[in-house]
Amino acid sequence: MSAVLERDVVSPIAAVQPKSAVRTVRVGLVGLGRVGQAVARLAPEAQRLRVAGYRVRVVGALVRDVSKRRRCPRLARITSNAAAFLRGDYDVVVEALGTVQPARSIVSRLLGRGIPVVTANKELVAAHGPELVALAKQRRTTIRYEACALAGVPFLGALAARPLVSDVNELTAVVNGTSNFILSKLEAEQCAFDAALEQAQALGLTEPDSSRDLDGIDAADKLALLASVIGWGTLPRHQLRPQGIRALTAADLAAARSFDRTIKPVAFATRIGTAVSAFVGPAALPLSNPLASLHGTLNGIRLHGTFVGDLFFSGPGAGPDITAATILDDVVESVATTPTARVATPPVTPISPLVAPPPTGWLIRATFPGFVPDAAALTRLFDAHDLHATRISEPIDRSRWLLVAPIGHEALSPALACIDATHRIQTHAIRSL
Ligand SMILES: NC(=O)c1ccc[n+]([C@@H]2O[C@H](COP(=O)([O-])OP(=O)(O)OC[C@H]3O[C@@H](n4cnc5c(N)ncnc54)[C@H](OP(=O)(O)O)[C@@H]3O)[C@@H](O)[C@H]2O)c1
């Protein structure tokens, strides 16, 4: 009886015997910052890799400053000389630099030599993904970038391997954990924007340049990458003018909640035929939308597919340790599969100019110079400008919030400018999906 019980409680990992022949994979690290160090720490510890038949050995790293103290095991070779690093022998190279250059040149050189590359650098993949994938194919090797978007959620590889599932015509995503953290704090703690930002910075959540998070630049890069990976082509990134979250207040979140909505930092794109429209910015989502349940730094993506309806993936979007785990899985996949098999292959074809996003609802904050009108007067005023309010909040200080029926941005914008000019009512509009 006890023997049966013992067998029952054996963990699945222990139950699987390591493969008899363990293959050593020599990895070079381009960048030994937060992500690179996490890879170097995890590689020797990850027993699960041994179980899968691999021992990952980090054999060298390229950095800017070799004298910096690092929080990882000592490496045999660490250099600030790119040419010396490139002369090394690697089975796979992990690129975790964080800027387009010199990453692009280094990755191109490695792929040119037929060395598989795994990258966490979304700026690089957003700007040059198709060109690097084409080079990898030409040299019969691979570039993998699962960690570039929703770093802890393994979905890019799954989509790349499944042509029907990845036939997607709409995506809505929360891809910037820092913005999501700040908006979650505004909602839960009713604090000032700067106080929420300070908390994010204290936790090390912001990028070195926090405007990439706060102004939607990081999310726009990831949207470009996602559009490419799901096979739509190269998004004209310069046409995506992301809206940031800096103008939002705790009162906006409270007003949204009174309408059974919450505000999330959203990246959205939809495709009809070959026409694509997209936006990046805060959006009020009904609480029933699965993206509304993503609190703190969580990321998520909702895909609407031609064949599979709605798909939803969510999980941690960043963090050195989780990113390192995804990277090491990519490393193993790079050596486990044949060069032409299973790899995301974004087409090089550019998407023609973006078309205007479809009409959406809007959550409008109206701030009055003095007297706050009642709901009926406000409804009449907005009706007169073809903006039809479906809900109006109670006043908070000198502001009221209106939920407005779907209308395109090109019609909304002049209507709000006119209301502002004639009635001195300051407005701020957030999409409502
Ligand atoms: N942090 C995350 O949670 C996360 C998650 C997913 C993806 N990513 C992406 O992963 C990449 C790395 O992020 P990170 O947080 O690890 O950045 P990081 O801490 O700033 O590390 C960057 C590393 O690159 C090295 N480096 C920078 N410029 C260089 C140059 N010109 N030549 C040689 N080495 C250079 C730096 O060297 P020194 O150390 O000598 O300065 C450092 O080791 C970024 O693309 C980021 O977007 C990060």
PDBQT file of the ligand as one rigid body, heavy atoms in Angstrom, charges set to zero:
ROOT
HETATM    1  N1  LIG A 501      14.068  43.297 -18.570  1.00  0.00    +0.000 N 
HETATM    2  C1  LIG A 501      13.027  42.531 -18.955  1.00  0.00    +0.000 C 
HETATM    3  O1  LIG A 501      12.221  42.064 -18.146  1.00  0.00    +0.000 OA
HETATM    4  C2  LIG A 501      12.827  42.232 -20.434  1.00  0.00    +0.000 A 
HETATM    5  C3  LIG A 501      11.773  41.390 -20.832  1.00  0.00    +0.000 A 
HETATM    6  C4  LIG A 501      11.625  41.057 -22.178  1.00  0.00    +0.000 A 
HETATM    7  C5  LIG A 501      12.506  41.603 -23.104  1.00  0.00    +0.000 A 
HETATM    8  N2  LIG A 501      13.501  42.462 -22.679  1.00  0.00    +0.000 N 
HETATM    9  C6  LIG A 501      14.405  42.989 -23.675  1.00  0.00    +0.000 C 
HETATM   10  O2  LIG A 501      15.702  42.386 -23.464  1.00  0.00    +0.000 OA
HETATM   11  C7  LIG A 501      16.716  43.301 -23.858  1.00  0.00    +0.000 C 
HETATM   12  C8  LIG A 501      17.704  43.494 -22.692  1.00  0.00    +0.000 C 
HETATM   13  O3  LIG A 501      17.020  44.010 -21.575  1.00  0.00    +0.000 OA
HETATM   14  P1  LIG A 501      17.759  44.213 -20.175  1.00  0.00    +0.000 P 
HETATM   15  O4  LIG A 501      16.676  44.611 -19.234  1.00  0.00    +0.000 OA
HETATM   16  O5  LIG A 501      18.607  43.052 -19.850  1.00  0.00    +0.000 OA
HETATM   17  O6  LIG A 501      18.695  45.475 -20.523  1.00  0.00    +0.000 OA
HETATM   18  P2  LIG A 501      19.943  45.995 -19.689  1.00  0.00    +0.000 P 
HETATM   19  O7  LIG A 501      19.883  45.543 -18.280  1.00  0.00    +0.000 OA
HETATM   20  O8  LIG A 501      20.059  47.442 -20.000  1.00  0.00    +0.000 OA
HETATM   21  O9  LIG A 501      21.202  45.227 -20.360  1.00  0.00    +0.000 OA
HETATM   22  C9  LIG A 501      21.707  45.572 -21.604  1.00  0.00    +0.000 C 
HETATM   23  C10 LIG A 501      23.058  44.846 -21.789  1.00  0.00    +0.000 C 
HETATM   24  O10 LIG A 501      23.561  45.140 -23.076  1.00  0.00    +0.000 OA
HETATM   25  C11 LIG A 501      24.915  45.573 -22.966  1.00  0.00    +0.000 C 
HETATM   26  N3  LIG A 501      25.156  46.562 -24.024  1.00  0.00    +0.000 N 
HETATM   27  C12 LIG A 501      24.417  47.658 -24.322  1.00  0.00    +0.000 A 
HETATM   28  N4  LIG A 501      24.929  48.300 -25.376  1.00  0.00    +0.000 NA
HETATM   29  C13 LIG A 501      26.034  47.590 -25.749  1.00  0.00    +0.000 A 
HETATM   30  C14 LIG A 501      26.996  47.740 -26.773  1.00  0.00    +0.000 A 
HETATM   31  N5  LIG A 501      26.951  48.768 -27.624  1.00  0.00    +0.000 N 
HETATM   32  N6  LIG A 501      27.975  46.815 -26.868  1.00  0.00    +0.000 NA
HETATM   33  C15 LIG A 501      28.030  45.789 -26.004  1.00  0.00    +0.000 A 
HETATM   34  N7  LIG A 501      27.148  45.576 -25.019  1.00  0.00    +0.000 NA
HETATM   35  C16 LIG A 501      26.161  46.479 -24.886  1.00  0.00    +0.000 A 
HETATM   36  C17 LIG A 501      25.040  46.176 -21.603  1.00  0.00    +0.000 C 
HETATM   37  O11 LIG A 501      26.392  46.120 -21.197  1.00  0.00    +0.000 OA
HETATM   38  P3  LIG A 501      26.879  46.649 -19.740  1.00  0.00    +0.000 P 
HETATM   39  O12 LIG A 501      26.233  45.714 -18.760  1.00  0.00    +0.000 OA
HETATM   40  O13 LIG A 501      28.353  46.519 -19.759  1.00  0.00    +0.000 OA
HETATM   41  O14 LIG A 501      26.382  48.054 -19.630  1.00  0.00    +0.000 OA
HETATM   42  C18 LIG A 501      24.135  45.256 -20.787  1.00  0.00    +0.000 C 
HETATM   43  O15 LIG A 501      24.853  44.126 -20.358  1.00  0.00    +0.000 OA
HETATM   44  C19 LIG A 501      15.981  44.578 -24.276  1.00  0.00    +0.000 C 
HETATM   45  O16 LIG A 501      15.783  44.526 -25.674  1.00  0.00    +0.000 OA
HETATM   46  C20 LIG A 501      14.641  44.490 -23.580  1.00  0.00    +0.000 C 
HETATM   47  O17 LIG A 501      13.632  45.209 -24.245  1.00  0.00    +0.000 OA
HETATM   48  C21 LIG A 501      13.685  42.771 -21.367  1.00  0.00    +0.000 A 
ENDROOT
TORSDOF 0
